[in-house]
Amino acid sequence: MAKIEFDLEKDFPIASYGPRYIGWRATPKEFQELPRDGYVYRIVDGVLHLELGKSFQDYKIQKRIVSLIQNAIGMESSGEILEETNLFLPSGEILLPDICYFRSPIACIDKTGIHSVPEMIVEILSSSLYDLQNRMMTYLKNGIREYWLVEPTYKKISRFLNKNGQSWDIESGSRLTSEYLERLELNSGDLFHFFNRSKSS
């Protein structure tokens, strides 16, 4: 059998450099024009941050929440549920929420991401969730109607309702229902049950 040879740096240039743009300043337009390096970024206050992958447990929670939202809106709904997609906000930030819900079909979308404002965002708190307060203020001023924060470590669920773009009305607990999306309920017993399973020896 013939030996296959390749030069990693020549044949796989993206894999050989790692993330290139951490800490760069860029406008949304400049971000769209950057050559892709195989990594995922978001823009906060004009600065590019690397978005890290989530743990298996966080992934399971995310998939469960997507299922609950889908059940709440029904299969006949024209709404859209998207996961980990670049979200270009009117204020200029580019974020990568875990889950976005749009009540109506998305009006503006291209190969770089979504250029519309969702009604609801859900995020799972993890080591990759930097600058949480800044992100929440960004969501507030851009008109996100309802924001959910799920904290697996503390088995806590929090719901934030937008009060005219000025402040969040906050409620936390082990079982909460949506004020915006009828029939949506998140509870810790459902989302975090596998965290209590003992590891096999």
N, C-alpha and C positions, 0 to 999 in steps of 0.2 A: 504494500500500500504506500502510495506517495506521501511524503511528509508535507504537511501544510505549514507554511511559515508566514508570519505576519509581524509587522512593527506596530506595537500598541499605540504609540504616539502618532504614527502616520495614518493607520487605518481606523483608529478609534479616538480622534482628537478630543471629543467631548469627555470621554471617560478618563482621560489622562490629566485633566486640569482641575477638576473639582469645581465647586461653585465660584464663579468669577465676579459676581456683582454685589456681594455683601457690602453694605455701607455706601454704595454709590448713590448719588443724588440723581433723580430723573423725573421728568414729567410723565404723565400717562402716555403721551404721544411718543416720547423717547423710549419708554419702556416697551411699547409695542414694536419698535424698530430694532431693539437689541437682538443680536444673533442668539438663538437658544443654546443654552449650555447643558440642558438636561435636568435642571433643578427648578424648583418652584419658589417664587418670590412673592412678596406683597410690598406695597408702598404705604408707609405711614409718615406723615409730615415730609414728604418728598424723598425719603430714604428707603432703599431697598433692603429688606430683611429676608433671610432664608426661612422657608416654612418647612419644618421637620415632619417626618412621618409619625403616625400615631401608633400606640401599642395595640396589641390584639384585643385587649379588653375594651379600649376606647372605640376601636373599630366595631366591635359587637354592639356596644351601646348606640353608636351612630346608626347602624343598620336597623336596630330595633326602633329608634325614634322615627326614622324615615317610614318604616312600616306603619307606625301609629298615625303619622300625619296622613299617609295614603288612605288608611282606613277611615280617618275623620272626614276627609274631603270626598271620598267615594271615587270609584273608577270612572264615573261619567264626568267628573269635573274637568274643566278646561285649564285648571291651574297647573303649575309646574313645580316640581320638587327637584332641586339640584344639589349635588354634593361636591365640595371642594373645587369650585370653579372660580376663576378670577372675576371679581366683582368691581367694576369701574364705577365709582360713586360720583355724583355731581360735584362734590367738594374737592375732587382731585385725588383722593386716596384710592389705592387698589388693594383690596383685602381678599382673603381666601376663607370665607366662613365654612364651617363643617357642613351646615345644611341651610339652604335658602328656600323659602316658599313664596311663589308668586301666584296671586289669586287668578290673574288672567295670563294668556299667552304672552311670552316675553316679547316686548316691542323692538328691542335693539340688541342684537347679538352678532358677533363676528368670531373669527378664528382665535382672537386673543382673549375673549371672555364675554361677560354680560355687561351691557351698558344701560341697565335699568335698575330701579330700586325695588327690592322685594318687600312684601308686607311683614314677613317673619324671618328671623334668623335664630338658629340654634347652634351653640358651640359647646364642645366638651373640654373642660379645663384640663390642660396637660402641660408638660414642660415646653411645648411648642407655642403656647399661647402667651406671647410677649405683650407688654404694655396694655394690659387688659383695660385699665381705666381710659386710656386714649382711644382704644377701639370702641368702647361703649359710647364715648362722647361723639365719635365719628358716626356711629349708627344713629344716635339721637338726632344730631343736626341734619342728617340726610333723610330723616323721615321714616325710619324703620318703626313700624307700629308696635311690634312685640318682639322682645329678645329673651331667649332662654339661655341660662348658663347651667350646665350639668357638671357637678364636681364628684367624680368617682372616689377620690381619696377619702372625702368626708361623707360620702353617700348623701349628698345634698343637691337639691334642685331649687333654682331661683328663676322667677319670672319678672320681667321688667316691662312696664307699659309706658309708652311715650306720651308725655303730657305736653302737647303742643310744641314739641321741639325744645322745651326748656329744662325738663327734668324727667327722671324715671320714677314711676311708682313701683316700688319693689315689694315682692312677697317671696319668702323662702319657706320650704317645708319638705316633707317626705312625699306629699301627694298634692299636686296642683293641677288645676284645669285652666285652659286657655280662655282669656277674655275676648280674644279675636276670632279664634277658629273653633266653632262649635264642635263638640264631641271629642276634642283633643284633651287627653289627660296623661300626665307623666307621673309615675310614682316610683319611689326608690326600691320597693320590693320587686318590681318588674325589671327595672333597669340594672340593678346591681346584684341580683341574686347569685350570679356566678362568682362574685368576689368572695363570697362566704364559703365556697367549696374548699375543703382542705386539700393540700397537695398530696399526691400519692407518694408513699415512701419507697 
